[in-house]
Amino acid sequence: MNLMSYVTYVFQAYFGYPKDKAHKLMLDVHHKGRATVSSGSREEMERDVQAMHGYGLWATLSQDR
């Protein structure tokens, strides 16, 4: 379990999102259990997933259909 402020901080620090966008994504995770926080090549996404794990956040990789 992570504090909402910490998740918002991670989204800002790692992805460079402005506070408002990071907060909205955090609320999506909080209420819906998931949010798409990044997109790109498989290699980029694998790097982002590992980074989120490094911050202690649960993250998965999925392909858009």
Buried (B, 14 or more C-beta within 10 A) or exposed (E): EBEEEEBBBBBBEBBEBEEEBBBBBBBBBEEEEEBEBBEEEEEEBEEBBEBBEEBEBEBEEEEEE
